[in-house]
Structures are given as C-alpha cells and as structure tokens.
Amino acid sequence: SKTFRTVDIDIIGTTARHLTMFEMLGNFSFGDYFKREAVRFALELSRDGFGFKANDVWITVFAGDDELGVGPDEEAIDAWLEVGIPRERIVECPRSENFWQMGLTGPCGPCSELYLDRGIEFGKPDDLPGGENERFLEYWNLVFMQYDLSDAGVLTPLPARNIDTGLGLNRMAAVLQDKPSVFET
C-alpha cells in the first residue's frame, strides 16, 4: 500500500532513507501464526529470496518498558536465536523504537525490526541498528499485536494475537540495486 507520513517531514532529504510517500509491502495474520513463524518467514525471505548474507542481518527487539509494566520481549529474542541470529546481533530498543501503537489506547504490541548492515563505508564501527546512522538500514518491521492498551495505561492480552509486517519497497529497491540512497533507485 502507498503510505504517506508526516512524522518524518523535518528529516526528509537529510538522510538516504526517509521519504514522505513510500510503498509498504507486508502481510497480516489474525491468529494463524505468531512470533516464531513470522521471524522464520522474514529471515528465510531475507536470506533465500533477497540473497542477504547471514552476517549482514541484524535485529532489534523491544527492551521492555517500566510504564507499561513489561520486560524485554524474550519470546522474540528466543525466536531469533532459534533461527540462528547470534545474541550479539539482537539489539534491545526502547518503547519509542520497538513498540507499535496506533493511538493512546487500543491494540498494540512489541516489534522486531530487521536491519541490513551496509558496511563500515556507510558509518562507524560502533554504530548499531536502531540508531541514527546510515550503516544499518531498517528494511522490515514485524509488529506483534498482542495487547490492548486501556485508558488507564493497562495492557490486557488480546483474545487473538496477530501479526502485521511492513517491508519498505523503496529501501529494498535501493539495497537490491546497490544504490546508497532511496532517491537513486
């Protein structure tokens, strides 16, 4: 689907990866499968479909949040470990980066994002996914919708957990065309 974003408007043109309008590809599952399957599908397509080297794929996961009363997303961490991602390439990020919610209340949940390490020529040795750098390019977000957030800020498990994934076509085109910027595809 075509997506128009205004939250990034101030940084459009200052990075090689942000656009106001972009194509979002993805899939949904409403109770059919959850984290382990979504993780396996995403890594399989990344390696076998897109041809990414195993060592170039990095992951971010939800680090937990005291205000929400939840800890790190251990289920997602375990799922990534099960498919062979080493723990040192799984980076825990705060709620602002790895927890999806549409509004102040309603369905929400932790995210796992897939990043491609484009190499030291795009950044510094100490850069990490989830940071403001060009070295690690987020190309896919796996949203694990598992909670309902109430007006009081209380999380309640959803009766049917679901998956909402989004892969940026523009970013993927830049990577597969070996272009340093989404503006050059």
Disulfide bonds with the S-S distance in Angstrom:
none
